[in-house]
Amino acid sequence: MTRTAIVTGAARGIGAATARRLAADGHAVGVVDLDPVACADTVAAITAEGGRALAVGADVSDADAVTAAVAAVADELGAPTVLVNNAGILRDNLLFKMTEDDWDAVLGVHLRGAFLMSRAVQAHQVKAGWGRIVNLSSTSALGNRGQANYAAAKAGMQGLTKTLAIELGRFGVTANAVAPGFIETDMTRATAARLGVGFEEFVEAMVSQIPVGRSGCPDDVAAAVSFFCSEQASFISGQVLYVAGGPTS
Ligand code: NAP
C-alpha cells in the first residue's frame, strides 16, 4: 500500500539512500534537510524512477520549522504516516574539551529533532490508525571515546523509541531503531579528516574490526529501515537492530 513518508537529513548519506528506498517501496517521500536546494539530487533520483518526492527545508531542532515541514508534506503528498528520524551531526571531542555548544547542538539535532518530528507526525498516524517510526541510533550508543554528546543522544534515541512504541502501539503505530556501525558517508569522511587520517586508511582500520570484512554502505541501512516500515513488520516494535556487520557488545 502506498503511504507518505518523511525522511529527515535526506539530502545525502543514509537519509538519501533511505528516501530512495522508501520511494522504491511505493511511498511518496518528503525529503527534509536543512537546505531545500541540497535535497534536489534525492528528489531528482526518486522522480527519475517514477516516484513522488518533495524537498522541504527545515531544521529539525526548531519546533516551528518542524510544524511547517510536516504540514507542507501533508498538503503536497498526503498525510505522513511513515517517519524516519535520520538527521544528524557530529561535534566530537574528549570530555574535557567538549563545549556546552557541542553538547547542545548534538542533543538538539538528534534527540530534540526526533522528539519534535515524532510529536508532529504522530497526529497523522493516530488519525490514520497506522504508522511507522524508525529512529537512527548508532553503535556509539554503547559508548565511544570522544563522543559523550553523540553517544548520549544515540542511547537516548533508543529510550525514545521504546517509549514511542509503548505509547503509540494501540494506534497501530510501531517504533523501532536502527543502529548502524561503520557506514561510508560524508559523516565518517569528516571523522577521518578530524583524526588526520586518510579516508582509505581509516576504512581499512575500521574494516579490520568488522566480522563480515567490509564497511557498510547507506543502502545496508536503508534495507533495515525499509523492513521496519513494511506491512509485515507490524508485530515488531520497540526494537533496536544493529546494522554493523557483526554482533555488538
Ligand atoms: P551525513 O552524511 O552527515 O548526513 C546527515 C544529513 O543530516 C545532512 O544532509 C545534514 O545536513 C542533515 N542535517 C544535519 N542537521 C540537521 C538539522 N538540524 N535538520 C535537518 N537536517 C539536518 O550523515 P550520515 O552518515 O548519512 O548519517 C545519518 C544518520 O545515521 C545520523 O543520525 C547518524 O548519526 C547516523 N549514523 C551514521 C553512521 C555512519 O557510520 N555514517 C553510523 C551510525 C549512525 P547538512 O549537510 O546541511 O549538515
py3Dmol code that shows the C-alpha trace and the ligand (Angstrom):
import py3Dmol

protein = """\
ATOM      1  CA  MET A   1       0.000   0.000   0.000  1.00  0.00           C
ATOM      2  CA  THR A   2       1.250   3.470  -0.868  1.00  0.00           C
ATOM      3  CA  ARG A   3       1.920   5.772   2.075  1.00  0.00           C
ATOM      4  CA  THR A   4       3.559   9.126   2.590  1.00  0.00           C
ATOM      5  CA  ALA A   5       6.922   9.006   4.340  1.00  0.00           C
ATOM      6  CA  ILE A   6       9.184  11.697   5.749  1.00  0.00           C
ATOM      7  CA  VAL A   7      12.932  11.150   5.954  1.00  0.00           C
ATOM      8  CA  THR A   8      14.975  13.792   7.767  1.00  0.00           C
ATOM      9  CA  GLY A   9      18.564  14.557   6.820  1.00  0.00           C
ATOM     10  CA  ALA A  10      17.731  13.083   3.414  1.00  0.00           C
ATOM     11  CA  ALA A  11      19.908  15.325   1.232  1.00  0.00           C
ATOM     12  CA  ARG A  12      22.761  12.836   1.402  1.00  0.00           C
ATOM     13  CA  GLY A  13      24.231   9.751   3.008  1.00  0.00           C
ATOM     14  CA  ILE A  14      21.992   7.276   4.797  1.00  0.00           C
ATOM     15  CA  GLY A  15      18.972   9.591   4.635  1.00  0.00           C
ATOM     16  CA  ALA A  16      19.193   9.951   0.847  1.00  0.00           C
ATOM     17  CA  ALA A  17      19.517   6.168   0.381  1.00  0.00           C
ATOM     18  CA  THR A  18      16.573   5.621   2.732  1.00  0.00           C
ATOM     19  CA  ALA A  19      14.392   8.157   0.906  1.00  0.00           C
ATOM     20  CA  ARG A  20      15.147   6.440  -2.401  1.00  0.00           C
ATOM     21  CA  ARG A  21      14.479   3.013  -0.926  1.00  0.00           C
ATOM     22  CA  LEU A  22      11.132   4.026   0.584  1.00  0.00           C
ATOM     23  CA  ALA A  23      10.163   5.569  -2.768  1.00  0.00           C
ATOM     24  CA  ALA A  24      11.088   2.299  -4.497  1.00  0.00           C
ATOM     25  CA  ASP A  25       8.848   0.560  -1.943  1.00  0.00           C
ATOM     26  CA  GLY A  26       5.998   2.695  -3.309  1.00  0.00           C
ATOM     27  CA  HIS A  27       5.826   5.588  -0.859  1.00  0.00           C
ATOM     28  CA  ALA A  28       5.682   9.293  -1.642  1.00  0.00           C
ATOM     29  CA  VAL A  29       8.594  10.848   0.247  1.00  0.00           C
ATOM     30  CA  GLY A  30       9.077  14.184   1.985  1.00  0.00           C
ATOM     31  CA  VAL A  31      12.819  14.806   1.686  1.00  0.00           C
ATOM     32  CA  VAL A  32      13.642  17.012   4.664  1.00  0.00           C
ATOM     33  CA  ASP A  33      17.019  18.627   5.246  1.00  0.00           C
ATOM     34  CA  LEU A  34      18.425  21.967   6.408  1.00  0.00           C
ATOM     35  CA  ASP A  35      18.707  23.339   2.866  1.00  0.00           C
ATOM     36  CA  PRO A  36      15.914  22.518   0.397  1.00  0.00           C
ATOM     37  CA  VAL A  37      18.305  23.065  -2.520  1.00  0.00           C
ATOM     38  CA  ALA A  38      20.541  20.310  -1.149  1.00  0.00           C
ATOM     39  CA  CYS A  39      17.554  17.925  -1.350  1.00  0.00           C
ATOM     40  CA  ALA A  40      17.317  18.339  -5.136  1.00  0.00           C
ATOM     41  CA  ASP A  41      19.500  15.330  -6.021  1.00  0.00           C
ATOM     42  CA  THR A  42      17.475  12.981  -3.823  1.00  0.00           C
ATOM     43  CA  VAL A  43      14.188  14.287  -5.214  1.00  0.00           C
ATOM     44  CA  ALA A  44      15.506  14.031  -8.787  1.00  0.00           C
ATOM     45  CA  ALA A  45      16.657  10.432  -8.232  1.00  0.00           C
ATOM     46  CA  ILE A  46      13.206   9.498  -6.927  1.00  0.00           C
ATOM     47  CA  THR A  47      11.238  11.233  -9.671  1.00  0.00           C
ATOM     48  CA  ALA A  48      13.547   9.787 -12.358  1.00  0.00           C
ATOM     49  CA  GLU A  49      12.428   6.357 -11.217  1.00  0.00           C
ATOM     50  CA  GLY A  50       8.754   7.340 -11.375  1.00  0.00           C
ATOM     51  CA  GLY A  51       8.305   8.145  -7.673  1.00  0.00           C
ATOM     52  CA  ARG A  52       6.896  11.204  -5.934  1.00  0.00           C
ATOM     53  CA  ALA A  53       9.011  13.363  -3.652  1.00  0.00           C
ATOM     54  CA  LEU A  54       9.026  16.848  -2.182  1.00  0.00           C
ATOM     55  CA  ALA A  55      12.065  18.803  -0.988  1.00  0.00           C
ATOM     56  CA  VAL A  56      11.454  20.557   2.311  1.00  0.00           C
ATOM     57  CA  GLY A  57      13.961  22.769   4.111  1.00  0.00           C
ATOM     58  CA  ALA A  58      13.744  22.542   7.889  1.00  0.00           C
ATOM     59  CA  ASP A  59      15.963  22.460  10.942  1.00  0.00           C
ATOM     60  CA  VAL A  60      14.534  19.510  12.871  1.00  0.00           C
ATOM     61  CA  SER A  61      15.547  21.063  16.184  1.00  0.00           C
ATOM     62  CA  ASP A  62      13.282  24.076  15.536  1.00  0.00           C
ATOM     63  CA  ALA A  63       9.674  23.412  16.616  1.00  0.00           C
ATOM     64  CA  ASP A  64       8.082  25.932  14.237  1.00  0.00           C
ATOM     65  CA  ALA A  65      10.121  24.668  11.288  1.00  0.00           C
ATOM     66  CA  VAL A  66       9.075  21.086  12.085  1.00  0.00           C
ATOM     67  CA  THR A  67       5.395  22.025  12.238  1.00  0.00           C
ATOM     68  CA  ALA A  68       5.666  23.812   8.890  1.00  0.00           C
ATOM     69  CA  ALA A  69       7.607  20.970   7.258  1.00  0.00           C
ATOM     70  CA  VAL A  70       5.129  18.288   8.300  1.00  0.00           C
ATOM     71  CA  ALA A  71       2.226  20.493   7.138  1.00  0.00           C
ATOM     72  CA  ALA A  72       3.914  21.066   3.766  1.00  0.00           C
ATOM     73  CA  VAL A  73       4.364  17.323   3.237  1.00  0.00           C
ATOM     74  CA  ALA A  74       0.766  16.624   4.281  1.00  0.00           C
ATOM     75  CA  ASP A  75      -0.530  19.280   1.863  1.00  0.00           C
ATOM     76  CA  GLU A  76       1.572  18.184  -1.121  1.00  0.00           C
ATOM     77  CA  LEU A  77       1.909  14.415  -0.717  1.00  0.00           C
ATOM     78  CA  GLY A  78      -0.813  13.406   1.752  1.00  0.00           C
ATOM     79  CA  ALA A  79      -0.776  12.708   5.482  1.00  0.00           C
ATOM     80  CA  PRO A  80       2.636  11.353   6.506  1.00  0.00           C
ATOM     81  CA  THR A  81       2.385   8.036   8.354  1.00  0.00           C
ATOM     82  CA  VAL A  82       5.991   6.865   7.970  1.00  0.00           C
ATOM     83  CA  LEU A  83       8.743   8.827   9.699  1.00  0.00           C
ATOM     84  CA  VAL A  84      12.481   8.189   9.646  1.00  0.00           C
ATOM     85  CA  ASN A  85      14.404  10.361  12.110  1.00  0.00           C
ATOM     86  CA  ASN A  86      17.809  10.327  10.467  1.00  0.00           C
ATOM     87  CA  ALA A  87      19.130  13.923  10.578  1.00  0.00           C
ATOM     88  CA  GLY A  88      22.367  14.080  12.485  1.00  0.00           C
ATOM     89  CA  ILE A  89      25.569  15.951  13.187  1.00  0.00           C
ATOM     90  CA  LEU A  90      28.835  15.270  14.984  1.00  0.00           C
ATOM     91  CA  ARG A  91      30.671  17.581  17.358  1.00  0.00           C
ATOM     92  CA  ASP A  92      33.240  15.079  18.643  1.00  0.00           C
ATOM     93  CA  ASN A  93      35.676  15.984  21.387  1.00  0.00           C
ATOM     94  CA  LEU A  94      37.091  14.491  24.545  1.00  0.00           C
ATOM     95  CA  LEU A  95      35.013  15.425  27.563  1.00  0.00           C
ATOM     96  CA  PHE A  96      37.475  17.966  28.929  1.00  0.00           C
ATOM     97  CA  LYS A  97      37.438  19.845  25.633  1.00  0.00           C
ATOM     98  CA  MET A  98      33.725  19.479  24.860  1.00  0.00           C
ATOM     99  CA  THR A  99      31.855  22.786  24.979  1.00  0.00           C
ATOM    100  CA  GLU A 100      28.243  23.352  26.016  1.00  0.00           C
ATOM    101  CA  ASP A 101      27.547  24.236  22.390  1.00  0.00           C
ATOM    102  CA  ASP A 102      28.974  20.878  21.237  1.00  0.00           C
ATOM    103  CA  TRP A 103      26.675  19.135  23.697  1.00  0.00           C
ATOM    104  CA  ASP A 104      23.545  21.168  22.956  1.00  0.00           C
ATOM    105  CA  ALA A 105      23.934  21.053  19.176  1.00  0.00           C
ATOM    106  CA  VAL A 106      24.213  17.261  19.049  1.00  0.00           C
ATOM    107  CA  LEU A 107      21.438  16.575  21.550  1.00  0.00           C
ATOM    108  CA  GLY A 108      19.349  19.225  19.777  1.00  0.00           C
ATOM    109  CA  VAL A 109      19.501  17.726  16.288  1.00  0.00           C
ATOM    110  CA  HIS A 110      19.324  14.020  17.137  1.00  0.00           C
ATOM    111  CA  LEU A 111      17.147  13.848  20.200  1.00  0.00           C
ATOM    112  CA  ARG A 112      15.101  17.040  20.272  1.00  0.00           C
ATOM    113  CA  GLY A 113      14.731  16.734  16.496  1.00  0.00           C
ATOM    114  CA  ALA A 114      13.380  13.183  16.751  1.00  0.00           C
ATOM    115  CA  PHE A 115      11.039  14.238  19.559  1.00  0.00           C
ATOM    116  CA  LEU A 116       9.655  17.216  17.617  1.00  0.00           C
ATOM    117  CA  MET A 117       9.248  15.288  14.374  1.00  0.00           C
ATOM    118  CA  SER A 118       7.611  12.320  16.106  1.00  0.00           C
ATOM    119  CA  ARG A 119       5.213  14.570  18.004  1.00  0.00           C
ATOM    120  CA  ALA A 120       4.173  16.319  14.794  1.00  0.00           C
ATOM    121  CA  VAL A 121       3.817  13.161  12.686  1.00  0.00           C
ATOM    122  CA  GLN A 122       2.027  11.051  15.294  1.00  0.00           C
ATOM    123  CA  ALA A 123      -1.069  13.275  14.897  1.00  0.00           C
ATOM    124  CA  HIS A 124      -1.396  11.983  11.313  1.00  0.00           C
ATOM    125  CA  GLN A 125      -0.529   8.427  12.314  1.00  0.00           C
ATOM    126  CA  VAL A 126      -3.073   8.258  15.123  1.00  0.00           C
ATOM    127  CA  LYS A 127      -5.746   9.667  12.825  1.00  0.00           C
ATOM    128  CA  ALA A 128      -4.904   7.030  10.205  1.00  0.00           C
ATOM    129  CA  GLY A 129      -4.727   4.240  12.784  1.00  0.00           C
ATOM    130  CA  TRP A 130      -1.413   3.166  11.233  1.00  0.00           C
ATOM    131  CA  GLY A 131       2.162   4.366  11.369  1.00  0.00           C
ATOM    132  CA  ARG A 132       5.850   3.561  11.361  1.00  0.00           C
ATOM    133  CA  ILE A 133       8.624   5.475  13.125  1.00  0.00           C
ATOM    134  CA  VAL A 134      12.258   4.492  12.655  1.00  0.00           C
ATOM    135  CA  ASN A 135      14.940   6.308  14.622  1.00  0.00           C
ATOM    136  CA  LEU A 136      18.615   6.252  13.713  1.00  0.00           C
ATOM    137  CA  SER A 137      20.677   5.206  16.692  1.00  0.00           C
ATOM    138  CA  SER A 138      24.308   4.005  16.443  1.00  0.00           C
ATOM    139  CA  THR A 139      26.782   1.537  17.861  1.00  0.00           C
ATOM    140  CA  SER A 140      28.124   4.647  19.619  1.00  0.00           C
ATOM    141  CA  ALA A 141      25.108   4.338  21.945  1.00  0.00           C
ATOM    142  CA  LEU A 142      27.197   1.669  23.691  1.00  0.00           C
ATOM    143  CA  GLY A 143      29.892   4.264  24.435  1.00  0.00           C
ATOM    144  CA  ASN A 144      32.591   5.747  22.224  1.00  0.00           C
ATOM    145  CA  ARG A 145      35.682   7.778  23.065  1.00  0.00           C
ATOM    146  CA  GLY A 146      35.320  11.425  22.043  1.00  0.00           C
ATOM    147  CA  GLN A 147      31.568  11.189  21.634  1.00  0.00           C
ATOM    148  CA  ALA A 148      29.973  11.851  25.039  1.00  0.00           C
ATOM    149  CA  ASN A 149      27.334  14.034  23.352  1.00  0.00           C
ATOM    150  CA  TYR A 150      26.697  11.736  20.393  1.00  0.00           C
ATOM    151  CA  ALA A 151      26.658   8.539  22.492  1.00  0.00           C
ATOM    152  CA  ALA A 152      24.186  10.123  24.908  1.00  0.00           C
ATOM    153  CA  ALA A 153      21.973  11.223  22.006  1.00  0.00           C
ATOM    154  CA  LYS A 154      22.103   7.817  20.320  1.00  0.00           C
ATOM    155  CA  ALA A 155      21.359   5.973  23.583  1.00  0.00           C
ATOM    156  CA  GLY A 156      18.557   8.487  24.118  1.00  0.00           C
ATOM    157  CA  MET A 157      17.138   7.562  20.709  1.00  0.00           C
ATOM    158  CA  GLN A 158      16.747   4.002  21.971  1.00  0.00           C
ATOM    159  CA  GLY A 159      14.816   5.103  25.069  1.00  0.00           C
ATOM    160  CA  LEU A 160      12.677   7.409  22.966  1.00  0.00           C
ATOM    161  CA  THR A 161      11.978   4.567  20.531  1.00  0.00           C
ATOM    162  CA  LYS A 162      10.834   2.164  23.246  1.00  0.00           C
ATOM    163  CA  THR A 163       8.574   4.798  24.795  1.00  0.00           C
ATOM    164  CA  LEU A 164       7.026   5.722  21.442  1.00  0.00           C
ATOM    165  CA  ALA A 165       6.378   2.005  20.901  1.00  0.00           C
ATOM    166  CA  ILE A 166       4.581   1.753  24.240  1.00  0.00           C
ATOM    167  CA  GLU A 167       2.514   4.929  23.816  1.00  0.00           C
ATOM    168  CA  LEU A 168       1.596   4.589  20.144  1.00  0.00           C
ATOM    169  CA  GLY A 169       1.154   0.832  19.768  1.00  0.00           C
ATOM    170  CA  ARG A 170      -2.558   0.958  20.457  1.00  0.00           C
ATOM    171  CA  PHE A 171      -2.978   3.281  17.468  1.00  0.00           C
ATOM    172  CA  GLY A 172      -1.363   0.854  15.031  1.00  0.00           C
ATOM    173  CA  VAL A 173       1.965   2.677  15.144  1.00  0.00           C
ATOM    174  CA  THR A 174       5.275   0.839  15.588  1.00  0.00           C
ATOM    175  CA  ALA A 175       8.553   2.496  16.567  1.00  0.00           C
ATOM    176  CA  ASN A 176      11.944   0.870  16.100  1.00  0.00           C
ATOM    177  CA  ALA A 177      15.561   1.941  15.981  1.00  0.00           C
ATOM    178  CA  VAL A 178      18.288   1.058  13.519  1.00  0.00           C
ATOM    179  CA  ALA A 179      21.785   1.350  14.952  1.00  0.00           C
ATOM    180  CA  PRO A 180      24.441   1.381  12.244  1.00  0.00           C
ATOM    181  CA  GLY A 181      28.088   0.596  12.766  1.00  0.00           C
ATOM    182  CA  PHE A 182      30.653   1.986  10.349  1.00  0.00           C
ATOM    183  CA  ILE A 183      28.960   3.308   7.194  1.00  0.00           C
ATOM    184  CA  GLU A 184      30.859   5.138   4.462  1.00  0.00           C
ATOM    185  CA  THR A 185      29.302   8.618   4.236  1.00  0.00           C
ATOM    186  CA  ASP A 186      30.350  12.267   4.489  1.00  0.00           C
ATOM    187  CA  MET A 187      29.959  11.911   8.256  1.00  0.00           C
ATOM    188  CA  THR A 188      32.637   9.213   8.525  1.00  0.00           C
ATOM    189  CA  ARG A 189      34.798  11.087   5.981  1.00  0.00           C
ATOM    190  CA  ALA A 190      34.660  14.083   8.330  1.00  0.00           C
ATOM    191  CA  THR A 191      35.671  11.867  11.258  1.00  0.00           C
ATOM    192  CA  ALA A 192      38.726  10.615   9.358  1.00  0.00           C
ATOM    193  CA  ALA A 193      39.663  14.199   8.488  1.00  0.00           C
ATOM    194  CA  ARG A 194      39.291  15.288  12.116  1.00  0.00           C
ATOM    195  CA  LEU A 195      41.590  12.457  13.187  1.00  0.00           C
ATOM    196  CA  GLY A 196      44.090  13.469  10.489  1.00  0.00           C
ATOM    197  CA  VAL A 197      43.838  10.080   8.755  1.00  0.00           C
ATOM    198  CA  GLY A 198      43.239   9.462   5.044  1.00  0.00           C
ATOM    199  CA  PHE A 199      39.784   8.010   4.409  1.00  0.00           C
ATOM    200  CA  GLU A 200      41.091   4.795   2.772  1.00  0.00           C
ATOM    201  CA  GLU A 201      43.389   4.170   5.718  1.00  0.00           C
ATOM    202  CA  PHE A 202      40.523   4.900   8.106  1.00  0.00           C
ATOM    203  CA  VAL A 203      38.199   2.483   6.279  1.00  0.00           C
ATOM    204  CA  GLU A 204      40.877  -0.227   6.345  1.00  0.00           C
ATOM    205  CA  ALA A 205      41.329   0.160  10.101  1.00  0.00           C
ATOM    206  CA  MET A 206      37.572   0.041  10.712  1.00  0.00           C
ATOM    207  CA  VAL A 207      37.047  -2.958   8.423  1.00  0.00           C
ATOM    208  CA  SER A 208      39.705  -4.938  10.304  1.00  0.00           C
ATOM    209  CA  GLN A 209      37.281  -4.877  13.281  1.00  0.00           C
ATOM    210  CA  ILE A 210      34.147  -5.859  11.310  1.00  0.00           C
ATOM    211  CA  PRO A 211      33.347  -9.591  11.182  1.00  0.00           C
ATOM    212  CA  VAL A 212      31.848  -9.559   7.654  1.00  0.00           C
ATOM    213  CA  GLY A 213      35.072  -7.946   6.418  1.00  0.00           C
ATOM    214  CA  ARG A 214      33.690  -4.861   4.754  1.00  0.00           C
ATOM    215  CA  SER A 215      32.388  -1.429   5.631  1.00  0.00           C
ATOM    216  CA  GLY A 216      28.691  -0.620   5.479  1.00  0.00           C
ATOM    217  CA  CYS A 217      27.048   1.457   2.772  1.00  0.00           C
ATOM    218  CA  PRO A 218      23.925   3.633   3.065  1.00  0.00           C
ATOM    219  CA  ASP A 219      21.821   1.014   1.244  1.00  0.00           C
ATOM    220  CA  ASP A 220      22.619  -1.531   4.004  1.00  0.00           C
ATOM    221  CA  VAL A 221      20.904   0.770   6.494  1.00  0.00           C
ATOM    222  CA  ALA A 222      18.082   1.698   4.114  1.00  0.00           C
ATOM    223  CA  ALA A 223      17.192  -2.005   3.746  1.00  0.00           C
ATOM    224  CA  ALA A 224      16.730  -2.359   7.512  1.00  0.00           C
ATOM    225  CA  VAL A 225      14.633   0.814   7.681  1.00  0.00           C
ATOM    226  CA  SER A 226      12.512  -0.434   4.783  1.00  0.00           C
ATOM    227  CA  PHE A 227      11.780  -3.676   6.642  1.00  0.00           C
ATOM    228  CA  PHE A 228      10.654  -1.857   9.808  1.00  0.00           C
ATOM    229  CA  CYS A 229       8.393   0.363   7.650  1.00  0.00           C
ATOM    230  CA  SER A 230       6.788  -2.579   5.870  1.00  0.00           C
ATOM    231  CA  GLU A 231       3.333  -4.028   6.491  1.00  0.00           C
ATOM    232  CA  GLN A 232       4.786  -7.368   7.619  1.00  0.00           C
ATOM    233  CA  ALA A 233       6.745  -5.748  10.470  1.00  0.00           C
ATOM    234  CA  SER A 234       3.543  -4.775  12.299  1.00  0.00           C
ATOM    235  CA  PHE A 235       4.261  -7.030  15.321  1.00  0.00           C
ATOM    236  CA  ILE A 236       7.810  -5.746  15.801  1.00  0.00           C
ATOM    237  CA  SER A 237       8.027  -2.625  17.931  1.00  0.00           C
ATOM    238  CA  GLY A 238      10.396  -1.027  20.413  1.00  0.00           C
ATOM    239  CA  GLN A 239      13.364  -2.938  18.994  1.00  0.00           C
ATOM    240  CA  VAL A 240      16.914  -1.883  18.226  1.00  0.00           C
ATOM    241  CA  LEU A 241      18.524  -3.511  15.190  1.00  0.00           C
ATOM    242  CA  TYR A 242      22.291  -3.145  14.940  1.00  0.00           C
ATOM    243  CA  VAL A 243      23.405  -2.957  11.322  1.00  0.00           C
ATOM    244  CA  ALA A 244      27.108  -3.305  11.874  1.00  0.00           C
ATOM    245  CA  GLY A 245      28.429  -6.369  10.044  1.00  0.00           C
ATOM    246  CA  GLY A 246      28.681  -8.327  13.256  1.00  0.00           C
ATOM    247  CA  PRO A 247      27.487  -8.522  16.840  1.00  0.00           C
ATOM    248  CA  THR A 248      27.920  -5.594  19.190  1.00  0.00           C
ATOM    249  CA  SER A 249      28.794  -5.796  22.840  1.00  0.00           C
TER     250      SER A 249
END
"""
ligand_1 = """\
48
NAP
P 25.561 12.786 6.842
O 26.101 12.253 5.548
O 26.345 13.788 7.581
O 24.085 13.321 6.568
C 23.306 13.893 7.589
C 22.304 14.836 6.989
O 21.536 15.421 8.075
C 22.944 16.001 6.223
O 22.326 16.193 4.979
C 22.716 17.176 7.160
O 22.604 18.437 6.518
C 21.400 16.800 7.795
N 21.148 17.593 8.993
C 22.044 17.974 9.943
N 21.464 18.740 10.880
C 20.164 18.869 10.518
C 19.055 19.545 11.078
N 19.180 20.257 12.201
N 17.873 19.481 10.432
C 17.736 18.779 9.284
N 18.755 18.097 8.709
C 19.956 18.143 9.318
O 25.307 11.596 7.882
P 25.063 10.018 7.685
O 26.356 9.345 7.873
O 24.252 9.758 6.468
O 24.202 9.717 8.999
C 22.779 9.688 9.013
C 22.307 9.244 10.386
O 22.861 7.964 10.693
C 22.739 10.174 11.522
O 21.726 10.238 12.501
C 23.967 9.466 12.081
O 24.204 9.827 13.411
C 23.551 8.023 11.917
N 24.682 7.089 11.896
C 25.649 7.167 10.925
C 26.714 6.260 10.939
C 27.814 6.277 9.915
O 28.770 5.482 10.042
N 27.760 7.092 8.881
C 26.787 5.292 11.952
C 25.783 5.253 12.920
C 24.741 6.159 12.881
P 23.914 19.345 6.271
O 24.697 18.632 5.233
O 23.361 20.657 5.809
O 24.619 19.430 7.602
"""
view = py3Dmol.view(width=600, height=400)
view.addModel(protein, "pdb")
view.setStyle({"model": 0}, {"cartoon": {"style": "trace"}})
view.addModel(ligand_1, "xyz")
view.setStyle({"model": 1}, {"stick": {}})
view.zoomTo()
view.show()
